[in-house]
Every structure is written in C-alpha cells, then in structure tokens.
Amino acid sequence: MDSRELIELAERYGAHNYHPLPVVIAEAEGVFVWDAAGRRYLDCLSCYSALNHGHRHPRVVRAAKEQLDRVTLTSRAFHNAEMGPFLKELCEYTGMEMALPMNTGAEAVETALKAARKWAYQVKGVPRYEAEIVTCAGNFHGRTISVVSFSTEPLYREDFGPFTPGFRVVPYGDLEALERAITDRTAAFLVEPIQGEAGVILPPDGYLRAAADLCDRRNVLFIADEVQTGFGRTGRRFGCDHEGVRPDLAALGKALGGGVYPVSAVVGRAGVLGLFRPGEHGSTFGGNPLACAVAREALRVLDDERLVERSAALGTWLVEALRSIESPHVREVRGRGLFVGLELRPEAGGARRFCEALMERGLLCKETHEHVVRFAPPLVITQEQLEWAVEQVREVLTTL
C-alpha cells in the first residue's frame, strides 16, 4: 500500500487523538527515516526525546534480540535475572538510592505522586487525604485523569472532568508564588526542568536551585519530571544537573528505553520509595526482563558514545545557528543541549505550515502550542547533518 492508503486506514479505524504530519514512516536507522515510497527524511523530533540513541541503535537492538531468545515477561510475582542489575545501574547512573520500574512516563509521574502522598501521611504527618501537590502552569506530565486535573491547557481538560483534587498551580519560574502556595499540607512540588510541550520554556537562572532549597526548608518533596529532559537531551545527564539539584524523586522514561521499548521508572530517596508495601502499587509489565535488558544497554551506550557531551556541544552550535537566521517570522530561539524551540511571531500564521514545508524538504519537525517549532534530533546526529538541517530551516523561514 502507498502512503495515501495507509493514512486512510489510520484515519478510518483509529481514534483522531493526534494530528500527524502527512508522512508514513516505514523504515528507520540512526537519524534518518524513510517513507513508504522510499523517500528519506532527517528526524528532528526523536519521538519527543524517546530516540536520544537514534533509531534502531545496533547495540540496543542486539540486547533486545538476545533477551527475546531467553525470557521476555515474568510479572513481579517472581524475580527475573535482569531487574536487579538494572535497578542498581539506574541508581548509580542517577545518583539515587532506590528505583521503581514502570512502563511509560505518565505511569512514572503517577507513581511519584502516589509516593509523595504516602510520604506526606506517614512521615510528614499531613492529615489523611488532605495532602496537596504544587505544580506549574504550562506543565505537561501526561494525559491521565489525575495529571490533566492540574493541567492549564484547556484542550487537555475539556470534557474529562470531574478532576482529581489535591493540586495547586503556580506560575512556572515564580519562586515567590511557590513559597506562597506551600502550606503545612503540602507534600511535594512537581516541576519540569524545561517545559517541553509548552514550547521549550526555560526557567529563570537559579530557579530550580532556589525551589529545591525552599522545598528542603519547608519539608516538601522536590519532584523533577525528567521524562523529556533526561538522559542527555539538555546537554547534561538530567535537566536538574544544570543547577546542581538532586531531586527527592525523579520521573524518568522515553530515552530510558533506548528507542525500542517503553521503559520508565521513578528514582529517589529510599525514605520515600521505601514506604511502598507489597500490593499497594505495581504493573504487570513494569520491570520485565526485556525492558530491563534494553534499558541497561541504553544506559551503557549513553556513556560509551559520550552522547551527553555530544548534546551539549552540538546544542550550543544549533541555538547560535538558528539565531543567526534573519527572518521576520522569528520571535525567539531558546534551548539547552539538543532541546531547542524556535518561536514564531503570531502573524507568521502558525508553526504547522513551516513544519509541513520542512517536511517537503526532507526534514521532520513538529509544531507545539501553535507558534513553536521544536528541534530535538537524536543525540547521535553529526555536525554535518545539523548544518544541512539548519540550511533547510533558513530556506523555509526566508522564503515561505
């Protein structure tokens, strides 16, 4: 079947909860994908940072194939030979004391929220069912009912109430607002080191450090959602590393699966995650041997190929290169590492048409929040490939 027929099938039988670009990816390797007709594109989205290692990284694929020949799924009713080593290596990589494996980023966030509430009741002494968690406006932590309960994006909330109580929302980057929102009932502060879905929004310098210190003084857990910003995306292992912050809990996902399998986890203090008792929380697939084998190799590749350092160097170049483009459409270029947002002026007519024009030139990006084009290529991309990508952006911004 050709691309048109394949798109028609997806539109006919699939729920319309996405608005993809009209391209059908049939094959992929490294930083490139090919459509059903064999045309090649450079992937500058990386599956929203799940493909930090690139498509089908040979070492990660090999680890998956080898594990497929042994055992893939056991449930947590039994131990498996991969989970213990994975948890140890993940804790060592993150500098944390304990880990709880799940499957998706949203599950990791929900796990962190449950852990924070349990800590609030059992350790902090908050009256039962009165715990509050402070979050930030413009956040994106997933699409579960609890998560959209504290979203400020109307599209994510309409028709999905009633909503889960127990959340307070403050402006992102506003330390004074955070301090005012904290009470004796506050269990945790949940924050993204960089707000990806909001348009690659960076916090003010020093904000994360000051917020973490405030939480420490007020006996509030600092929870970092590192699902998109983790594993080298921002030029450090984790987004919080830019300000020397070690969260009490961190939600991880996306790139932890090496681009081939859904793997997520919450890592953090043993005094928080260690409160869970058998039966209180879990997942049939969480910590399965296939996921653990894949994630272990994904962690090794990050270090062996120095992908974090690569992201830092190439990201600095990319931001400056995009800022050098003279176009009346551009309002701002911002980012850290290979996590960059190009914000267009409202009169430019929206980012979608620019993404479609880039697609026609063989470059795949995606709009976010109408006016921002997000650039997040695999961390294995080369300088030469990035230079080609910037030239396509320059052509589109100066001719469209």
C-alpha positions as CSV (number, residue, x, y, z in Angstrom):
1,M,0.0,0.0,0.0
2,D,1.1,3.6,-0.7
3,S,1.2,6.4,1.9
4,R,-2.2,7.7,1.0
5,E,-3.8,4.3,1.5
6,L,-2.0,3.8,4.8
7,I,-3.1,7.2,6.1
8,E,-6.7,6.5,5.1
9,L,-6.6,3.2,7.1
10,A,-5.3,5.0,10.2
11,E,-7.9,7.8,9.8
12,R,-10.7,5.3,9.2
13,Y,-10.0,2.9,12.1
14,G,-8.1,5.0,14.5
15,A,-9.4,7.5,17.1
16,H,-8.5,11.0,16.0
17,N,-6.4,12.0,19.1
18,Y,-3.4,13.1,17.1
19,H,-2.8,15.4,14.1
20,P,0.3,13.9,12.5
21,L,2.2,15.3,9.5
22,P,1.1,13.5,6.3
23,V,4.2,11.2,6.2
24,V,4.2,7.4,6.7
25,I,7.4,6.1,8.2
26,A,8.2,2.6,7.0
27,E,11.9,2.2,7.9
28,A,14.4,4.0,10.1
29,E,18.0,3.9,11.1
30,G,20.1,6.4,13.1
31,V,18.9,9.9,12.4
32,F,17.0,9.0,9.2
33,V,13.6,7.6,8.4
34,W,12.1,6.5,5.1
35,D,8.5,6.7,4.0
36,A,6.5,4.1,2.2
37,A,7.8,5.3,-1.1
38,G,11.4,5.2,-0.1
39,R,12.0,8.9,0.4
40,R,14.5,9.7,3.2
41,Y,13.9,12.3,5.9
42,L,16.1,13.6,8.8
43,D,14.3,13.1,12.1
44,C,14.5,16.2,14.2
45,L,11.8,15.2,16.7
46,S,13.2,12.0,18.1
47,C,9.8,10.7,19.2
48,Y,9.6,13.6,21.7
49,S,13.1,12.6,23.1
50,A,12.5,8.9,23.2
51,L,15.1,8.4,20.5
52,N,18.1,10.0,22.0
53,H,20.1,7.0,20.8
54,G,18.7,7.3,17.3
55,H,16.5,4.8,15.5
56,R,17.4,1.1,16.0
57,H,20.7,1.7,17.7
58,P,22.6,-1.6,16.9
59,R,23.7,-2.3,20.4
60,V,20.2,-1.7,21.9
61,V,18.6,-3.8,19.2
62,R,21.1,-6.6,19.8
63,A,20.4,-6.5,23.6
64,A,16.7,-6.8,22.8
65,K,17.1,-9.7,20.4
66,E,19.3,-11.6,22.8
67,Q,16.8,-11.1,25.6
68,L,14.0,-12.2,23.3
69,D,15.7,-15.5,23.0
70,R,15.7,-16.0,26.8
71,V,12.7,-14.6,28.6
72,T,10.5,-11.5,28.0
73,L,7.9,-11.4,30.7
74,T,7.6,-12.8,34.2
75,S,5.4,-10.3,36.2
76,R,6.6,-9.1,39.6
77,A,5.1,-12.3,41.1
78,F,8.6,-13.6,40.5
79,H,12.1,-12.2,40.3
80,N,13.9,-12.1,37.0
81,A,17.6,-12.0,36.2
82,E,17.7,-8.6,34.6
83,M,15.7,-6.4,37.0
84,G,18.1,-6.3,40.0
85,P,21.2,-5.3,37.9
86,F,19.0,-2.7,36.0
87,L,17.9,-1.1,39.2
88,K,21.4,-1.0,40.6
89,E,22.8,0.5,37.4
90,L,20.0,3.1,37.1
91,C,20.5,4.2,40.7
92,E,24.3,4.5,40.0
93,Y,23.6,6.5,36.9
94,T,21.2,8.9,38.6
95,G,22.9,9.1,42.0
96,M,19.7,7.9,43.7
97,E,19.1,5.4,46.4
98,M,16.1,3.4,45.1
99,A,14.2,2.9,41.9
100,L,10.7,1.7,41.0
101,P,10.3,0.5,37.4
102,M,7.2,1.1,35.3
103,N,6.5,1.4,31.5
104,T,5.5,5.0,30.4
105,G,6.3,8.5,31.5
106,A,2.8,9.1,32.7
107,E,3.0,6.0,34.9
108,A,6.2,7.3,36.4
109,V,4.6,10.6,37.2
110,E,1.6,8.9,38.8
111,T,3.9,6.7,40.8
112,A,5.8,9.7,42.1
113,L,2.5,11.4,43.0
114,K,1.4,8.4,45.0
115,A,4.7,8.1,46.7
116,A,4.6,11.7,47.7
117,R,1.2,11.4,49.2
118,K,2.1,8.3,51.1
119,W,5.2,10.1,52.5
120,A,3.1,13.1,53.5
121,Y,0.8,10.9,55.6
122,Q,3.3,8.5,57.0
123,V,6.3,10.8,57.5
124,K,5.3,14.4,57.4
125,G,2.1,13.9,59.4
126,V,-0.3,15.6,57.0
127,P,-3.9,14.6,57.9
128,R,-5.1,11.8,55.8
129,Y,-6.4,12.7,52.3
130,E,-5.6,16.4,52.8
131,A,-2.1,16.3,51.1
132,E,-1.5,18.9,48.4
133,I,1.0,18.9,45.5
134,V,2.1,22.1,43.9
135,T,2.6,22.1,40.1
136,C,3.3,24.8,37.5
137,A,1.2,26.5,34.9
138,G,2.0,25.3,31.3
139,N,3.0,21.9,32.6
140,F,2.8,18.6,30.7
141,H,3.2,15.5,32.8
142,G,1.0,13.1,30.8
143,R,-2.7,12.6,30.0
144,T,-4.1,10.6,32.8
145,I,-7.2,11.9,34.7
146,S,-5.0,12.9,37.7
147,V,-2.4,14.7,35.5
148,V,-4.9,16.6,33.4
149,S,-6.6,17.7,36.7
150,F,-3.7,20.1,37.2
151,S,-3.1,21.0,33.5
152,T,-3.7,24.6,32.5
153,E,-4.2,23.7,28.8
154,P,-8.0,23.7,28.1
155,L,-7.6,21.2,25.3
156,Y,-6.3,18.6,27.7
157,R,-9.1,19.2,30.2
158,E,-12.3,19.8,28.3
159,D,-14.9,17.0,28.7
160,F,-12.6,15.0,31.0
161,G,-13.8,16.1,34.4
162,P,-14.6,15.8,37.3
163,F,-11.0,16.2,38.2
164,T,-8.8,14.8,41.0
165,P,-8.4,17.2,43.9
166,G,-5.3,17.9,45.9
167,F,-3.3,20.1,43.4
168,R,-2.3,23.8,43.4
169,V,-0.9,25.5,40.3
170,V,1.6,28.4,40.4
171,P,3.3,30.2,37.5
172,Y,6.4,28.5,36.2
173,G,9.6,30.2,37.3
174,D,7.9,32.2,40.0
175,L,9.6,31.4,43.3
176,E,7.5,33.8,45.4
177,A,4.3,32.2,44.1
178,L,5.7,28.8,45.0
179,E,6.5,29.9,48.5
180,R,3.0,31.4,49.0
181,A,1.4,28.1,47.8
182,I,3.3,25.9,50.3
183,T,1.4,25.1,53.5
184,D,1.6,22.5,56.2
185,R,-0.4,20.2,54.0
186,T,2.0,20.4,51.0
187,A,3.5,17.1,50.2
188,A,5.5,18.0,47.1
189,F,6.4,20.3,44.3
190,L,6.3,18.8,40.8
191,V,8.3,20.6,38.1
192,E,9.8,20.1,34.6
193,P,13.4,21.4,34.4
194,I,12.4,22.6,31.0
195,Q,8.8,22.7,29.8
196,G,8.9,20.8,26.6
197,E,5.2,20.7,25.4
198,A,4.8,24.3,26.5
199,G,7.3,25.3,23.8
200,V,10.7,24.5,25.2
201,I,10.4,27.1,28.1
202,L,13.5,27.5,30.2
203,P,13.1,28.6,33.8
204,P,14.9,31.7,35.1
205,D,18.6,31.1,36.0
206,G,18.8,29.8,39.6
207,Y,15.1,28.9,39.8
208,L,15.5,25.1,40.2
209,R,18.2,25.5,42.8
210,A,16.1,28.1,44.8
211,A,13.0,26.0,44.5
212,A,14.8,22.9,45.8
213,D,16.3,24.8,48.7
214,L,12.8,26.2,49.5
215,C,11.3,22.7,49.5
216,D,14.1,21.4,51.8
217,R,13.4,24.2,54.3
218,R,9.7,23.6,54.3
219,N,9.9,19.8,54.4
220,V,8.3,19.4,50.9
221,L,9.5,16.8,48.4
222,F,11.0,18.2,45.2
223,I,9.9,16.0,42.3
224,A,11.5,16.5,38.9
225,D,9.8,15.3,35.7
226,E,12.8,14.3,33.7
227,V,10.9,12.2,31.2
228,Q,11.8,14.5,28.2
229,T,14.8,16.3,29.7
230,G,16.6,13.2,30.9
231,F,19.5,11.1,29.5
232,G,21.4,13.8,27.8
233,R,18.7,15.7,26.0
234,T,19.7,19.1,27.5
235,G,23.5,18.6,27.4
236,R,23.7,17.1,30.9
237,R,22.6,13.7,32.2
238,F,19.4,15.4,33.6
239,G,17.9,18.8,33.3
240,C,18.3,19.5,37.1
241,D,22.1,18.9,36.7
242,H,22.4,22.4,35.2
243,E,21.8,23.8,38.7
244,G,23.3,21.1,40.8
245,V,19.9,19.9,42.0
246,R,19.3,16.3,43.2
247,P,15.5,15.8,43.5
248,D,13.9,13.8,46.2
249,L,12.1,11.9,43.4
250,A,12.6,12.0,39.6
251,A,10.2,10.6,37.0
252,L,12.1,9.0,34.1
253,G,11.0,7.5,30.8
254,K,11.3,7.9,27.0
255,A,15.1,7.6,26.2
256,L,15.5,5.0,29.0
257,G,14.0,2.5,26.6
258,G,16.7,3.2,24.0
259,G,14.2,3.9,21.3
260,V,13.0,0.3,21.1
261,Y,10.8,-0.4,24.1
262,P,8.7,1.5,26.6
263,V,10.6,1.7,29.9
264,S,10.1,4.2,32.8
265,A,11.0,4.5,36.4
266,V,10.8,6.7,39.5
267,V,14.2,7.1,41.2
268,G,14.8,8.8,44.5
269,R,15.2,8.6,48.2
270,A,14.8,5.3,50.0
271,G,12.9,7.1,52.7
272,V,10.2,7.9,50.2
273,L,10.1,5.0,47.7
274,G,10.8,2.5,50.5
275,L,7.4,3.3,52.0
276,F,5.5,1.2,49.5
277,R,4.3,-2.2,50.7
278,P,3.5,-5.3,48.6
279,G,0.2,-4.9,46.8
280,E,0.0,-1.1,47.1
281,H,1.4,-0.3,43.7
282,G,2.6,-2.1,40.6
283,S,2.4,-3.0,37.0
284,T,2.2,-6.3,35.1
285,F,4.9,-5.2,32.7
286,G,6.9,-2.9,35.0
287,G,10.4,-4.3,35.4
288,N,10.0,-7.1,32.9
289,P,13.3,-8.7,31.8
290,L,13.1,-7.4,28.2
291,A,12.6,-3.8,29.3
292,C,15.4,-4.1,31.8
293,A,17.9,-5.6,29.3
294,V,17.1,-2.9,26.8
295,A,17.4,-0.1,29.4
296,R,20.7,-1.5,30.7
297,E,22.3,-1.3,27.3
298,A,20.7,2.1,26.6
299,L,22.5,3.4,29.7
300,R,25.8,2.0,28.7
301,V,25.6,3.5,25.2
302,L,25.0,6.9,26.6
303,D,28.3,6.8,28.4
304,D,30.3,4.8,25.9
305,E,29.4,7.1,23.0
306,R,29.5,10.3,25.1
307,L,26.1,11.3,23.9
308,V,25.5,13.7,26.8
309,E,28.7,15.7,25.9
310,R,27.7,15.5,22.2
311,S,24.3,17.0,23.0
312,A,25.9,19.9,24.9
313,A,28.4,20.8,22.1
314,L,26.0,20.4,19.2
315,G,23.2,22.1,21.1
316,T,25.2,25.2,21.6
317,W,26.0,25.3,17.9
318,L,22.4,24.7,16.9
319,V,21.0,27.5,19.0
320,E,23.5,30.0,17.7
321,A,23.0,28.8,14.1
322,L,19.2,29.2,14.3
323,R,19.6,32.6,15.9
324,S,21.7,33.7,13.0
325,I,18.8,33.3,10.6
326,E,17.4,36.7,9.6
327,S,13.7,36.2,9.2
328,P,10.7,38.5,10.1
329,H,8.9,35.3,11.3
330,V,11.2,34.5,14.2
331,R,10.4,35.8,17.6
332,E,12.9,33.8,19.7
333,V,15.2,30.8,19.7
334,R,15.8,29.1,23.1
335,G,17.0,25.8,24.4
336,R,19.6,23.7,26.1
337,G,21.5,20.9,24.5
338,L,19.7,19.4,21.6
339,F,16.3,20.6,23.0
340,V,15.5,23.8,21.1
341,G,12.4,25.8,20.4
342,L,12.0,28.3,17.6
343,E,9.1,30.6,18.5
344,L,7.4,32.3,15.6
345,R,5.5,35.6,15.7
346,P,1.7,35.3,15.7
347,E,1.5,37.0,12.4
348,A,3.6,34.2,10.8
349,G,0.5,32.1,10.5
350,G,1.3,29.3,12.9
351,A,4.1,26.8,13.1
352,R,2.3,23.9,11.3
353,R,2.8,25.3,7.8
354,F,6.5,25.7,8.4
355,C,6.7,22.1,9.6
356,E,4.9,21.0,6.5
357,A,7.3,23.0,4.3
358,L,10.3,21.5,6.1
359,M,8.8,18.0,5.6
360,E,8.7,18.7,1.9
361,R,12.5,19.4,2.1
362,G,13.2,16.2,3.9
363,L,13.3,17.5,7.5
364,L,10.8,16.3,10.1
365,C,9.9,18.6,13.0
366,K,6.7,19.2,14.8
367,E,4.8,22.2,16.0
368,T,4.0,22.7,19.7
369,H,1.5,25.1,21.1
370,E,0.8,26.6,17.6
371,H,3.7,29.0,17.3
372,V,6.8,27.0,18.3
373,V,8.8,24.6,16.1
374,R,10.6,22.1,18.3
375,F,14.0,20.8,17.3
376,A,15.2,17.7,19.2
377,P,17.2,15.4,16.9
378,P,18.8,12.1,18.1
379,L,21.9,12.8,20.1
380,V,23.9,10.7,17.6
381,I,23.4,13.3,14.9
382,T,26.6,14.7,13.3
383,Q,27.6,18.4,12.8
384,E,27.3,18.0,9.0
385,Q,23.8,16.6,9.4
386,L,22.8,19.5,11.7
387,E,24.3,22.0,9.2
388,W,22.1,20.6,6.5
389,A,19.1,20.8,8.7
390,V,19.7,24.5,9.6
391,E,20.0,25.3,5.9
392,Q,16.5,23.8,5.3
393,V,15.2,25.9,8.1
394,R,16.9,29.0,6.8
395,E,15.3,28.4,3.3
396,V,11.8,27.9,4.7
397,L,12.0,30.9,7.1
398,T,13.3,33.3,4.4
399,T,11.0,32.2,1.5
400,L,7.7,31.0,3.0
